[in-house]
């Protein structure tokens, strides 16, 4: 394929996904906004006044990065897993793409780009909601943007892998319910690992989402329970591993060709 043809393939995949998510915005964007508003009300405004300061900032300001990442993680993952699953079993359009000269890396990039776009938009929407409850202090805009995009990429890749393997709608729901949700809530969304007793504080550091939230929180507050480079390294390594797996699955058609 020529560079122009490659671009057309990539653009077509992304455009279709973006138009879909905006067409059904009440399902793709609105739920996260409503849920985040309730979180800010309960854990920020109501409980925050009783908890006081955490790591030198008001509690509601402390939970903002965690709640943003909660929305980004779930939406980036859900987008690619559902789109891939739909392409396999509903529209069967994945067959048309596989028999076309479109390279596997373009297919991976197209699906992941859709998940990243949804994750970033959701993250920005939740940040806008947070302005009604607290003011934002940004320590490093570069770190904020880098972790927002990198986190969306990692979870979109994970969702793509899940979408390839899933044989039923339950197959794409079981991971968010029994894996992602516990990891997110145990990853320091509402608390600092430094405040946990020895065993639980150590156990939290085995949670990969813990490093995502801490890296993002560092971008806003300038504080983190672990070094920022460690968080970035773990996230980057996860992205490379998942990228290799996703490319291999698409390249070989494993789980796609019926």
TORDOLUM-152742 format. One record per residue (C-alpha): residue number from 1; residue in one letter; y negated, z, x negated. Coordinates in nm, 3 decimals. Layout:
<num=NUM; residu=A; yy=Y; zz=Z; xx=X>
...
//
This chain:
<num=1; residu=X; yy=0.000; zz=0.000; xx=0.000>
<num=2; residu=X; yy=-0.354; zz=-0.070; xx=-0.111>
<num=3; residu=X; yy=-0.600; zz=0.220; xx=-0.140>
<num=4; residu=X; yy=-0.770; zz=0.106; xx=0.180>
<num=5; residu=X; yy=-0.440; zz=0.094; xx=0.371>
<num=6; residu=X; yy=-0.353; zz=0.440; xx=0.237>
<num=7; residu=X; yy=-0.687; zz=0.571; xx=0.359>
<num=8; residu=X; yy=-0.637; zz=0.416; xx=0.702>
<num=9; residu=X; yy=-0.297; zz=0.585; xx=0.733>
<num=10; residu=X; yy=-0.437; zz=0.923; xx=0.631>
<num=11; residu=X; yy=-0.744; zz=0.889; xx=0.854>
<num=12; residu=X; yy=-0.535; zz=0.785; xx=1.154>
<num=13; residu=X; yy=-0.310; zz=1.091; xx=1.128>
<num=14; residu=X; yy=-0.604; zz=1.328; xx=1.088>
<num=15; residu=X; yy=-0.816; zz=1.164; xx=1.359>
<num=16; residu=X; yy=-0.535; zz=1.185; xx=1.614>
<num=17; residu=X; yy=-0.486; zz=1.555; xx=1.543>
<num=18; residu=X; yy=-0.856; zz=1.642; xx=1.549>
<num=19; residu=X; yy=-0.913; zz=1.456; xx=1.877>
<num=20; residu=X; yy=-0.617; zz=1.642; xx=2.027>
<num=21; residu=X; yy=-0.744; zz=1.987; xx=1.929>
<num=22; residu=X; yy=-1.093; zz=1.917; xx=2.064>
<num=23; residu=X; yy=-0.955; zz=1.765; xx=2.384>
<num=24; residu=X; yy=-0.765; zz=2.087; xx=2.457>
<num=25; residu=X; yy=-1.025; zz=2.320; xx=2.303>
<num=26; residu=X; yy=-0.948; zz=2.586; xx=2.563>
<num=27; residu=X; yy=-0.604; zz=2.618; xx=2.407>
<num=28; residu=X; yy=-0.686; zz=2.563; xx=2.040>
<num=29; residu=X; yy=-1.020; zz=2.741; xx=1.989>
<num=30; residu=X; yy=-1.102; zz=2.967; xx=2.283>
<num=31; residu=X; yy=-0.805; zz=3.212; xx=2.259>
<num=32; residu=X; yy=-0.895; zz=3.314; xx=1.903>
<num=33; residu=X; yy=-1.258; zz=3.368; xx=1.998>
<num=34; residu=X; yy=-1.162; zz=3.590; xx=2.293>
<num=35; residu=X; yy=-0.901; zz=3.784; xx=2.095>
<num=36; residu=X; yy=-1.138; zz=3.839; xx=1.803>
<num=37; residu=X; yy=-1.409; zz=3.962; xx=2.039>
<num=38; residu=X; yy=-1.168; zz=4.222; xx=2.178>
<num=39; residu=X; yy=-1.067; zz=4.328; xx=1.826>
<num=40; residu=X; yy=-1.432; zz=4.373; xx=1.725>
<num=41; residu=X; yy=-1.498; zz=4.574; xx=2.040>
<num=42; residu=X; yy=-1.200; zz=4.806; xx=2.007>
<num=43; residu=X; yy=-1.156; zz=4.844; xx=1.632>
<num=44; residu=X; yy=-1.513; zz=4.778; xx=1.529>
<num=45; residu=X; yy=-1.758; zz=4.908; xx=1.784>
<num=46; residu=X; yy=-1.548; zz=5.183; xx=1.948>
<num=47; residu=X; yy=-1.324; zz=5.316; xx=1.669>
<num=48; residu=X; yy=-1.559; zz=5.214; xx=1.390>
<num=49; residu=X; yy=-1.821; zz=5.467; xx=1.497>
<num=50; residu=X; yy=-1.563; zz=5.745; xx=1.460>
<num=51; residu=X; yy=-1.409; zz=5.623; xx=1.133>
<num=52; residu=X; yy=-1.739; zz=5.577; xx=0.953>
<num=53; residu=X; yy=-1.750; zz=5.394; xx=0.620>
<num=54; residu=X; yy=-1.461; zz=5.235; xx=0.429>
<num=55; residu=X; yy=-1.512; zz=5.131; xx=0.067>
<num=56; residu=X; yy=-1.881; zz=5.205; xx=0.107>
<num=57; residu=X; yy=-1.947; zz=4.982; xx=0.411>
<num=58; residu=X; yy=-1.932; zz=5.040; xx=0.789>
<num=59; residu=X; yy=-1.580; zz=5.002; xx=0.925>
<num=60; residu=X; yy=-1.669; zz=4.707; xx=1.150>
<num=61; residu=X; yy=-1.800; zz=4.520; xx=0.846>
<num=62; residu=X; yy=-1.483; zz=4.609; xx=0.654>
<num=63; residu=X; yy=-1.252; zz=4.456; xx=0.917>
<num=64; residu=X; yy=-1.445; zz=4.127; xx=0.953>
<num=65; residu=X; yy=-1.265; zz=3.946; xx=0.665>
<num=66; residu=X; yy=-0.927; zz=4.066; xx=0.788>
<num=67; residu=X; yy=-0.986; zz=3.951; xx=1.145>
<num=68; residu=X; yy=-1.108; zz=3.613; xx=1.023>
<num=69; residu=X; yy=-0.794; zz=3.569; xx=0.813>
<num=70; residu=X; yy=-0.579; zz=3.685; xx=1.106>
<num=71; residu=X; yy=-0.714; zz=3.395; xx=1.312>
<num=72; residu=X; yy=-0.700; zz=3.145; xx=1.025>
<num=73; residu=X; yy=-0.341; zz=3.227; xx=0.932>
<num=74; residu=X; yy=-0.203; zz=3.201; xx=1.284>
<num=75; residu=X; yy=-0.395; zz=2.887; xx=1.381>
<num=76; residu=X; yy=-0.337; zz=2.686; xx=1.063>
<num=77; residu=X; yy=0.034; zz=2.759; xx=1.087>
<num=78; residu=X; yy=0.059; zz=2.690; xx=1.459>
<num=79; residu=X; yy=-0.124; zz=2.359; xx=1.434>
<num=80; residu=X; yy=0.102; zz=2.181; xx=1.186>
<num=81; residu=X; yy=0.425; zz=2.333; xx=1.315>
<num=82; residu=X; yy=0.353; zz=2.222; xx=1.673>
<num=83; residu=X; yy=0.221; zz=1.877; xx=1.576>
<num=84; residu=X; yy=0.526; zz=1.804; xx=1.361>
<num=85; residu=X; yy=0.764; zz=1.937; xx=1.625>
<num=86; residu=X; yy=0.592; zz=1.725; xx=1.892>
<num=87; residu=X; yy=0.614; zz=1.417; xx=1.672>
<num=88; residu=X; yy=0.989; zz=1.474; xx=1.636>
<num=89; residu=X; yy=1.093; zz=1.554; xx=1.992>
<num=90; residu=X; yy=0.819; zz=1.456; xx=2.236>
<num=91; residu=X; yy=0.646; zz=1.137; xx=2.129>
<num=92; residu=X; yy=0.905; zz=1.039; xx=1.865>
<num=93; residu=X; yy=0.617; zz=0.879; xx=1.675>
<num=94; residu=X; yy=0.742; zz=1.033; xx=1.352>
<num=95; residu=X; yy=1.007; zz=0.758; xx=1.343>
<num=96; residu=X; yy=0.739; zz=0.490; xx=1.341>
<num=97; residu=X; yy=0.561; zz=0.658; xx=1.050>
<num=98; residu=X; yy=0.881; zz=0.704; xx=0.849>
<num=99; residu=X; yy=0.973; zz=0.334; xx=0.873>
<num=100; residu=X; yy=0.620; zz=0.231; xx=0.776>
<num=101; residu=X; yy=0.517; zz=0.193; xx=0.410>
<num=102; residu=X; yy=0.311; zz=0.514; xx=0.437>
<num=103; residu=X; yy=0.389; zz=0.732; xx=0.130>
<num=104; residu=X; yy=0.531; zz=1.078; xx=0.192>
<num=105; residu=X; yy=0.234; zz=1.246; xx=0.026>
<num=106; residu=X; yy=-0.005; zz=1.074; xx=0.268>
<num=107; residu=X; yy=0.195; zz=1.201; xx=0.563>
<num=108; residu=X; yy=0.194; zz=1.554; xx=0.422>
<num=109; residu=X; yy=-0.179; zz=1.534; xx=0.346>
<num=110; residu=X; yy=-0.258; zz=1.405; xx=0.695>
<num=111; residu=X; yy=-0.073; zz=1.678; xx=0.881>
<num=112; residu=X; yy=-0.197; zz=1.953; xx=0.649>
<num=113; residu=X; yy=-0.557; zz=1.831; xx=0.677>
<num=114; residu=X; yy=-0.538; zz=1.878; xx=1.054>
<num=115; residu=X; yy=-0.417; zz=2.236; xx=1.009>
<num=116; residu=X; yy=-0.690; zz=2.306; xx=0.753>
<num=117; residu=X; yy=-0.961; zz=2.168; xx=0.982>
<num=118; residu=X; yy=-0.845; zz=2.386; xx=1.269>
<num=119; residu=X; yy=-0.814; zz=2.691; xx=1.044>
<num=120; residu=X; yy=-1.162; zz=2.647; xx=0.899>
<num=121; residu=X; yy=-1.321; zz=2.590; xx=1.240>
<num=122; residu=X; yy=-1.150; zz=2.898; xx=1.381>
<num=123; residu=X; yy=-1.260; zz=3.101; xx=1.080>
<num=124; residu=X; yy=-1.623; zz=2.996; xx=1.129>
<num=125; residu=X; yy=-1.608; zz=3.072; xx=1.501>
<num=126; residu=X; yy=-1.475; zz=3.424; xx=1.437>
<num=127; residu=X; yy=-1.749; zz=3.478; xx=1.179>
<num=128; residu=X; yy=-2.006; zz=3.378; xx=1.441>
<num=129; residu=X; yy=-1.854; zz=3.625; xx=1.685>
<num=130; residu=X; yy=-1.875; zz=3.900; xx=1.422>
<num=131; residu=X; yy=-2.254; zz=3.856; xx=1.404>
<num=132; residu=X; yy=-2.278; zz=4.014; xx=1.749>
<num=133; residu=X; yy=-2.125; zz=4.335; xx=1.610>
<num=134; residu=X; yy=-2.249; zz=4.359; xx=1.251>
<num=135; residu=X; yy=-2.445; zz=4.175; xx=0.985>
<num=136; residu=X; yy=-2.263; zz=3.981; xx=0.715>
<num=137; residu=X; yy=-2.309; zz=4.039; xx=0.344>
<num=138; residu=X; yy=-2.167; zz=3.764; xx=0.124>
<num=139; residu=X; yy=-2.092; zz=3.868; xx=-0.233>
<num=140; residu=X; yy=-1.962; zz=3.527; xx=-0.345>
<num=141; residu=X; yy=-1.986; zz=3.220; xx=-0.121>
<num=142; residu=X; yy=-1.757; zz=3.029; xx=-0.357>
<num=143; residu=X; yy=-1.478; zz=3.285; xx=-0.317>
<num=144; residu=X; yy=-1.523; zz=3.291; xx=0.062>
<num=145; residu=X; yy=-1.496; zz=2.912; xx=0.092>
<num=146; residu=X; yy=-1.214; zz=2.887; xx=-0.164>
<num=147; residu=X; yy=-0.995; zz=3.146; xx=0.008>
<num=148; residu=X; yy=-1.073; zz=3.007; xx=0.353>
<num=149; residu=X; yy=-0.964; zz=2.655; xx=0.255>
<num=150; residu=X; yy=-0.674; zz=2.764; xx=0.034>
<num=151; residu=X; yy=-0.535; zz=3.000; xx=0.297>
<num=152; residu=X; yy=-0.556; zz=2.728; xx=0.563>
<num=153; residu=X; yy=-0.376; zz=2.490; xx=0.327>
<num=154; residu=X; yy=-0.094; zz=2.732; xx=0.246>
<num=155; residu=X; yy=-0.029; zz=2.820; xx=0.610>
<num=156; residu=X; yy=-0.058; zz=2.457; xx=0.722>
<num=157; residu=X; yy=0.206; zz=2.365; xx=0.462>
<num=158; residu=X; yy=0.429; zz=2.650; xx=0.581>
<num=159; residu=X; yy=0.387; zz=2.533; xx=0.940>
<num=160; residu=X; yy=0.478; zz=2.178; xx=0.840>
<num=161; residu=X; yy=0.801; zz=2.298; xx=0.678>
<num=162; residu=X; yy=0.884; zz=2.502; xx=0.987>
<num=163; residu=X; yy=0.805; zz=2.207; xx=1.214>
<num=164; residu=X; yy=1.044; zz=1.985; xx=1.019>
<num=165; residu=X; yy=1.331; zz=2.233; xx=1.044>
<num=166; residu=X; yy=1.271; zz=2.350; xx=1.403>
<num=167; residu=X; yy=1.528; zz=2.227; xx=1.655>
<num=168; residu=X; yy=1.363; zz=2.377; xx=1.964>
<num=169; residu=X; yy=1.031; zz=2.523; xx=2.074>
<num=170; residu=X; yy=1.175; zz=2.867; xx=2.001>
<num=171; residu=X; yy=1.222; zz=2.755; xx=1.644>
<num=172; residu=X; yy=0.847; zz=2.725; xx=1.590>
<num=173; residu=X; yy=0.763; zz=3.044; xx=1.781>
<num=174; residu=X; yy=1.003; zz=3.280; xx=1.609>
<num=175; residu=X; yy=0.828; zz=3.270; xx=1.270>
<num=176; residu=X; yy=0.476; zz=3.356; xx=1.397>
<num=177; residu=X; yy=0.619; zz=3.630; xx=1.619>
<num=178; residu=X; yy=0.863; zz=3.801; xx=1.384>
<num=179; residu=X; yy=0.729; zz=3.708; xx=1.040>
<num=180; residu=X; yy=0.358; zz=3.617; xx=1.037>
<num=181; residu=X; yy=0.235; zz=3.879; xx=1.283>
<num=182; residu=X; yy=0.396; zz=4.178; xx=1.105>
<num=183; residu=X; yy=0.283; zz=4.047; xx=0.765>
<num=184; residu=X; yy=-0.075; zz=4.008; xx=0.887>
<num=185; residu=X; yy=-0.099; zz=4.350; xx=1.048>
<num=186; residu=X; yy=0.064; zz=4.518; xx=0.746>
<num=187; residu=X; yy=-0.152; zz=4.317; xx=0.506>
<num=188; residu=X; yy=-0.462; zz=4.536; xx=0.526>
<num=189; residu=X; yy=-0.653; zz=4.386; xx=0.817>
<num=190; residu=X; yy=-0.756; zz=4.727; xx=0.950>
<num=191; residu=X; yy=-0.714; zz=4.949; xx=0.645>
<num=192; residu=X; yy=-0.737; zz=4.966; xx=0.269>
<num=193; residu=X; yy=-0.414; zz=4.997; xx=0.070>
<num=194; residu=X; yy=-0.586; zz=5.263; xx=-0.140>
<num=195; residu=X; yy=-0.590; zz=5.490; xx=0.166>
<num=196; residu=X; yy=-0.211; zz=5.474; xx=0.212>
<num=197; residu=X; yy=0.035; zz=5.723; xx=0.061>
<num=198; residu=X; yy=0.215; zz=5.616; xx=-0.257>
<num=199; residu=X; yy=0.523; zz=5.448; xx=-0.109>
<num=200; residu=X; yy=0.342; zz=5.268; xx=0.171>
<num=201; residu=X; yy=0.060; zz=5.160; xx=-0.055>
<num=202; residu=X; yy=0.315; zz=5.009; xx=-0.295>
<num=203; residu=X; yy=0.510; zz=4.845; xx=-0.012>
<num=204; residu=X; yy=0.194; zz=4.679; xx=0.119>
<num=205; residu=X; yy=0.146; zz=4.505; xx=-0.215>
<num=206; residu=X; yy=0.472; zz=4.313; xx=-0.159>
<num=207; residu=X; yy=0.312; zz=4.152; xx=0.147>
<num=208; residu=X; yy=0.174; zz=3.807; xx=0.051>
<num=209; residu=X; yy=-0.086; zz=3.820; xx=0.329>
<num=210; residu=X; yy=-0.225; zz=4.132; xx=0.163>
<num=211; residu=X; yy=-0.353; zz=3.917; xx=-0.125>
<num=212; residu=X; yy=-0.507; zz=3.664; xx=0.114>
<num=213; residu=X; yy=-0.704; zz=3.929; xx=0.300>
<num=214; residu=X; yy=-0.811; zz=4.110; xx=-0.018>
<num=215; residu=X; yy=-0.931; zz=3.790; xx=-0.183>
<num=216; residu=X; yy=-1.133; zz=3.696; xx=0.125>
<num=217; residu=X; yy=-1.269; zz=4.050; xx=0.157>
<num=218; residu=X; yy=-1.382; zz=4.038; xx=-0.204>
<num=219; residu=X; yy=-1.588; zz=3.729; xx=-0.123>
<num=220; residu=X; yy=-1.784; zz=3.930; xx=0.133>
<num=221; residu=X; yy=-1.792; zz=4.285; xx=0.003>
<num=222; residu=X; yy=-1.728; zz=4.245; xx=-0.370>
<num=223; residu=X; yy=-1.443; zz=4.498; xx=-0.354>
<num=224; residu=X; yy=-1.067; zz=4.450; xx=-0.351>
<num=225; residu=X; yy=-0.753; zz=4.661; xx=-0.383>
<num=226; residu=X; yy=-0.612; zz=4.415; xx=-0.639>
<num=227; residu=X; yy=-0.773; zz=4.181; xx=-0.897>
<num=228; residu=X; yy=-0.922; zz=3.869; xx=-0.740>
<num=229; residu=X; yy=-0.749; zz=3.644; xx=-0.994>
<num=230; residu=X; yy=-0.411; zz=3.787; xx=-0.893>
<num=231; residu=X; yy=-0.479; zz=3.707; xx=-0.528>
<num=232; residu=X; yy=-0.593; zz=3.354; xx=-0.615>
<num=233; residu=X; yy=-0.291; zz=3.301; xx=-0.841>
<num=234; residu=X; yy=-0.038; zz=3.409; xx=-0.579>
<num=235; residu=X; yy=-0.204; zz=3.191; xx=-0.316>
<num=236; residu=X; yy=-0.218; zz=2.889; xx=-0.548>
<num=237; residu=X; yy=0.146; zz=2.929; xx=-0.651>
<num=238; residu=X; yy=0.249; zz=2.954; xx=-0.285>
<num=239; residu=X; yy=0.058; zz=2.633; xx=-0.212>
<num=240; residu=X; yy=0.234; zz=2.444; xx=-0.494>
<num=241; residu=X; yy=0.579; zz=2.563; xx=-0.390>
<num=242; residu=X; yy=0.527; zz=2.479; xx=-0.023>
<num=243; residu=X; yy=0.373; zz=2.143; xx=-0.115>
<num=244; residu=X; yy=0.681; zz=2.053; xx=-0.317>
<num=245; residu=X; yy=0.913; zz=2.155; xx=-0.032>
<num=246; residu=X; yy=0.710; zz=1.968; xx=0.231>
<num=247; residu=X; yy=0.693; zz=1.652; xx=0.017>
<num=248; residu=X; yy=1.068; zz=1.662; xx=-0.046>
<num=249; residu=X; yy=1.149; zz=1.702; xx=0.324>
<num=250; residu=X; yy=0.924; zz=1.412; xx=0.424>
<num=251; residu=X; yy=1.035; zz=1.192; xx=0.134>
<num=252; residu=X; yy=1.405; zz=1.238; xx=0.211>
<num=253; residu=X; yy=1.363; zz=1.253; xx=0.591>
<num=254; residu=X; yy=1.567; zz=1.572; xx=0.592>
<num=255; residu=X; yy=1.545; zz=1.724; xx=0.940>
<num=256; residu=X; yy=1.341; zz=1.428; xx=1.067>
<num=257; residu=X; yy=1.581; zz=1.139; xx=1.097>
<num=258; residu=X; yy=1.807; zz=1.200; xx=1.394>
//
